[in-house]
Amino acid sequence: MEQGQPIRAFWYDGVTARRHVGTVRWHGDDLREDLRDELRLHSDDGETMIVPLADLVFVERGVLDGSYSRKADDGFRLVFTDPVPEALAARLPRGARFGKWIDGLGLPRAAALFAAVSAALVALVLTAPSWLGPRIPPAWERRIGEAMVGDLQDVSCRTPASDAALAKLVRQLDPDSPPTRVSIANIDMVNAVALPGGQVLVFDGLIQESSDPDELAGVIGHEIGHVRERHVMQALLRQFGLSILLGGVNSDVGNTLFGLTAMSYSREAEREADVFSRAQMARSDISPASTADFFADLARQGEGGPGWASWIASHPMPQEREDAFRKAVVPGRAYRPSLSRAEYEAIRDACAKDPDVEPFDIF
């Protein structure tokens, strides 16, 4: 640029609130180095101000976005109203167009890096439960399960006879592993859930809809399968995130319950749990025919949906599960009831005969 060429601008001096209008001169090719490293601001009313270039910073936000301030940020602002010559522009501090690291990489490279990192995070979130869940220490898992059961304690049904009958059923379905505790919840929903730490919760609505103890055995065996395959922690990691391990569980019964019922396993995990249930029933001479009837009822009630939905549902379709349990029935085999009629009735009557149980109320 021509030596001392004036550039129209306005500025605030940082001392008063008055707006100065005038010219800025920069002696870019002057032999004196000090003149090359400073701006001289000459207002139209005759005042002069000198600002070192090294003291300037670019203002990216605020009323005077795109202006220049001083490092002390004392209220000084400089705004060029004439085009700034290239030689001076090269010496002025630059603002970040997208952000410092984005500007350093360039927008296309930064976008590609962001996409790669996002894909990696999504893959981690989707795959982490399958390898992290089985590695959660059992002691941690037990504490989580105990906290959940504690939240639902008021709606848990217990009588000496029902406890004994459930314990007998568990011994038949899972004799070689640490004991699984099966509890009954006074909730009128056809459902059952596996909890962390070897605990299973069966809703009274499912018990009342069941037709015999073998049907219950198949459902409970399925939930025990989730426990033994460590599917429970995988589902918890997906549903609640790692925060549940660090911060405990929600003490609100309604939120805890519906969080549990919303837990989902992969179709493969559901099939593994069914395989476990059939194997344990066969080992104890319990017929899988009643469990097949249970899934047939689900299909008749319309819960199965169209056949193609099996590819997107979290559970295998009821028809598929009915077929698998039906095929497991060995013709001519002498099956025995998993429980006596009296034991089965004790389970069915648990909620009605427990004087301390409270009805479930979401509100």
PyMOL commands that set and color helices and strands:
alter all, ss='L'
color gray80, all
select helices_A, chain A and resi 33-36+53-55+86-89+100-105+107-135+138-151+153-155+160-173+204-209+213-228+231-240+243-247+253-261+267-283+289-300+307-311+318-327+341-348+350-353
alter helices_A, ss='H'
color red, helices_A
select strands_A, chain A and resi 6-13+19-25+38-43+48-52+56-58+68-70+76-80+156-157+181-185+192-195+199-203
alter strands_A, ss='S'
color yellow, strands_A
deselect
rebuild
show_as cartoon
